[in-house]
Amino acid sequence: MILLTTSLLAASLAGQDSPPRLDTQYEASVAHPFGQPNPDAPAELAQFGFFIGEFACVDERFLPDGSSVRFNAIWNGHYFLNGHAIQDQYWAPGFYTSNIRQFDEATGEWKVHFLSEPGYSTGVWSGGLDGDDMVLTRDVQTPNGTAVSRLTFYEITEDGFRWRGQTVAGETITTGWTSDCTRVR
């Protein structure tokens, strides 16, 4: 898709005296299917480097009645915005998401913009490393007031990672979703 877009843009500029130079060298390509980090990107980009690649996941959602459901999912990540950020995509039965992960040098935090379908939802989490874990949070409204949505990546290795989504309301922490992901490539 990226190569097609670049080719179409170049073709549309044909015949102009000096077409602009397209700087896409760090985007996904045949040689680098997940893109590459841009050397001008913040050094913190490496903190989410574990996400680059394809992952097979086993997820578990915890339901309000105390039961849970397990299912398989796929989570893939690639460098984005010419190697300055990371975009990931997630697919599970009947549910898919995409996140844009970008380090905000002004605040010293990661900003993660979330989108999902079907049934559009969105949100922005922020955070960073807490020891070896990547922890992202955002305030959410619940029927009982305001709580914190906390997303944690942990047990991060070259072979994969684990993830959990929790709601924190005062001293009460409720885990709503977990994902155990193994690198495929």
KEVEX-891804 format. One record per residue (C-alpha): residue number from 1; x, y, z; residue in one letter. Coordinates in Angstrom, 3 decimals, always signed. Each point is the difference from the previous one (the first is absolute). Layout:
<nodes>
  resi        xx        yy        zz  resn
   NUM         X         Y         Z     A
...
</nodes>
This chain:
<nodes>
  resi        xx        yy        zz  resn
     1    +0.000    +0.000    +0.000     M
     2    +2.791    +2.421    +0.899     I
     3    +1.928    -0.824    -3.150     L
     4    -3.173    +0.430    -2.083     L
     5    -0.726    +3.390    +1.614     T
     6    +3.569    +1.156    -0.594     T
     7    -0.121    -1.188    -3.614     S
     8    -3.321    +1.750    -0.629     L
     9    +1.295    +3.248    +1.495     L
    10    +3.184    -0.182    -2.067     A
    11    -2.037    -0.691    -3.161     A
    12    -2.293    +2.956    +0.718     S
    13    +3.044    +2.262    +0.298     L
    14    +1.539    -1.214    -3.264     A
    15    +0.672    +2.823    -2.402     G
    16    +0.558    +2.572    +2.735     Q
    17    +3.389    +1.719    -0.070     D
    18    +1.129    -1.169    +3.415     S
    19    -2.284    -2.327    +1.908     P
    20    +0.431    +0.014    +3.767     P
    21    +2.291    -2.614    +1.483     R
    22    -2.107    -2.491    +1.913     L
    23    +1.613    -1.010    +3.284     D
    24    -1.371    -3.490    +0.554     T
    25    +3.223    -1.924    +0.482     Q
    26    -0.998    -1.291    +3.476     Y
    27    -3.506    -1.141    -0.956     E
    28    -0.841    -3.661    -0.540     A
    29    +1.517    -1.422    -3.179     S
    30    +0.840    -3.332    -1.574     V
    31    +3.424    +0.101    +1.658     A
    32    -1.436    +1.160    +3.364     H
    33    -3.598    -1.237    +0.289     P
    34    -0.480    +1.663    +3.414     F
    35    +1.875    +3.187    -0.887     G
    36    +2.995    +1.320    +1.898     Q
    37    +0.542    +2.487    +2.804     P
    38    +0.984    +3.420    -1.294     N
    39    +3.379    +1.053    +1.470     P
    40    -1.507    +3.477    +0.590     D
    41    -2.859    -1.433    +2.117     A
    42    +0.162    +0.323    +3.793     P
    43    +2.177    -2.675    +1.624     A
    44    -3.081    -1.064    +1.986     E
    45    -1.427    -1.534    -3.181     L
    46    +2.051    -3.073    +0.925     A
    47    -2.164    -0.475    +3.124     Q
    48    -2.838    -1.277    -2.199     F
    49    +2.378    -1.779    -2.399     G
    50    -1.153    -3.339    +1.429     F
    51    -3.295    +0.608    -1.818     F
    52    +1.503    -0.127    -3.497     I
    53    -1.013    -3.215    -1.735     G
    54    -2.852    -2.504    -0.052     E
    55    -1.407    -1.629    +3.117     F
    56    -2.452    -2.835    +0.628     A
    57    -1.906    +0.656    +3.213     C
    58    -2.251    -1.899    +2.363     V
    59    -2.363    +2.464    +1.656     D
    60    -2.394    -0.243    +2.901     E
    61    -2.832    +2.430    +0.721     R
    62    -1.495    +0.045    +3.467     F
    63    -3.752    +0.567    +0.054     L
    64    -2.041    +1.825    +2.663     P
    65    -1.600    -3.258    +1.176     D
    66    +3.433    -1.367    +0.960     G
    67    +0.352    -2.296    -3.001     S
    68    +2.549    +0.444    -2.766     S
    69    +0.414    -0.788    -3.664     V
    70    +3.257    -1.006    -1.721     R
    71    +0.769    +0.545    -3.677     F
    72    +2.862    +0.317    -2.465     N
    73    +1.115    +3.355    -1.378     A
    74    +2.697    +1.477    -2.232     I
    75    +1.951    +3.143    +0.914     W
    76    +2.458    +1.555    -2.472     N
    77    +2.161    +3.112    +0.272     G
    78    +2.058    +2.040    -2.476     H
    79    +1.895    +3.273    -0.112     Y
    80    -2.193    +2.840    -1.192     F
    81    +0.332    +3.681    -0.947     L
    82    +3.291    -0.718    -1.746     N
    83    +1.422    -1.759    +3.048     G
    84    -0.953    +2.580    +2.656     H
    85    -2.900    -1.952    +1.539     A
    86    -1.491    -3.492    +0.174     I
    87    -3.396    -1.138    -1.241     Q
    88    -1.468    -3.300    +1.050     D
    89    -3.054    -1.917    -1.091     Q
    90    -1.891    -2.636    +1.957     Y
    91    -2.537    -2.530    -1.267     W
    92    -2.247    -2.217    +2.112     A
    93    -3.313    -1.661    -0.897     P
    94    -2.413    +2.869    -0.692     G
    95    +2.296    +2.721    +1.337     F
    96    +2.985    +1.868    -1.438     Y
    97    +2.054    +2.951    +1.095     T
    98    +2.874    +2.228    -1.002     S
    99    +2.270    +2.109    +2.170     N
   100    +2.441    +2.736    -0.858     I
   101    +2.850    +0.106    +2.526     R
   102    +2.020    +3.187    +0.016     Q
   103    +2.439    +1.385    +2.569     F
   104    -0.791    +3.602    +0.981     D
   105    +3.353    +1.621    +0.677     E
   106    -1.659    +3.091    +1.515     A
   107    -1.659    -2.017    +2.802     T
   108    +2.471    -2.899    +0.141     G
   109    -2.875    -2.468    -0.393     E
   110    -1.336    -2.449    -2.494     W
   111    -3.348    +0.932    -1.557     K
   112    -1.998    -2.905    -1.359     V
   113    -3.003    +0.774    -2.194     H
   114    -2.447    -2.918    -0.123     F
   115    -2.693    -0.725    -2.613     L
   116    -2.311    -3.005    -0.202     S
   117    -2.756    -1.444    -2.153     E
   118    -2.707    -1.131    -0.280     P
   119    -1.754    +2.383    +2.308     G
   120    +2.432    +2.888    -0.250     Y
   121    +1.897    +0.820    +3.166     S
   122    +3.099    +2.035    +0.601     T
   123    +2.220    +1.260    +2.775     G
   124    +3.438    +1.328    +0.818     V
   125    +2.175    -1.631    +2.656     W
   126    +3.289    +1.439    +1.219     S
   127    +2.875    -1.310    +2.068     G
   128    +3.343    -1.694    -0.276     G
   129    +2.376    -2.494    +1.511     L
   130    -0.497    -1.071    +3.598     D
   131    +2.993    -2.228    +0.610     G
   132    -0.115    -2.601    -2.779     D
   133    -3.728    +0.506    -0.651     D
   134    -1.652    +2.467    -2.360     M
   135    -2.978    +1.553    +1.825     V
   136    -2.582    +2.263    -1.646     L
   137    -2.995    +1.637    +1.684     T
   138    -2.971    +2.248    -0.624     R
   139    -2.939    +1.175    +2.075     D
   140    -3.351    -1.603    -0.861     V
   141    -3.548    +0.552    +1.165     Q
   142    -1.690    -2.952    +1.688     T
   143    -3.492    -0.308    +1.465     P
   144    +1.614    +0.646    +3.408     N
   145    +2.041    +3.056    -1.039     G
   146    +3.481    +0.424    -1.405     T
   147    +2.482    -2.858    -0.176     A
   148    +3.293    -0.635    -1.742     V
   149    +0.400    -2.324    -2.966     S
   150    +3.461    -1.548    +0.347     R
   151    +1.657    -1.991    -2.796     L
   152    +3.198    -1.864    +0.852     T
   153    +2.466    -1.800    -2.264     F
   154    +2.151    -2.337    +2.090     Y
   155    +2.242    -3.068    -0.248     E
   156    +1.363    +1.569    -3.170     I
   157    +2.574    -2.143    -1.831     T
   158    +1.206    -0.483    -3.571     E
   159    -2.496    -2.864    -0.237     D
   160    -3.100    +1.952    +1.037     G
   161    -1.770    +1.864    +2.772     F
   162    -2.970    -0.081    +2.311     R
   163    -2.620    +2.743    +0.300     W
   164    -2.803    +0.753    +2.414     R
   165    -2.757    +2.591    +0.042     G
   166    -1.231    +1.064    +3.422     Q
   167    -2.341    +2.514    +1.578     T
   168    +1.258    +1.647    +3.177     V
   169    -2.597    +1.625    +2.242     A
   170    +1.511    +1.042    +3.307     G
   171    +1.486    -3.138    +1.537     E
   172    -2.000    -2.325    -2.271     T
   173    +1.815    -1.402    -3.040     I
   174    -2.058    -1.991    -2.481     T
   175    +1.650    -1.883    -2.853     T
   176    -2.256    +0.000    -3.036     G
   177    +2.230    -1.436    -2.706     W
   178    +3.321    -1.802    -0.374     T
   179    +2.057    -0.934    -3.030     S
   180    +2.934    -2.411    -0.182     D
   181    +1.835    +0.643    -3.302     C
   182    +2.686    -2.085    -1.693     T
   183    +2.110    +1.323    -2.868     R
   184    -0.732    -1.644    -3.347     V
   185    +2.525    +2.143    -1.896     R
</nodes>
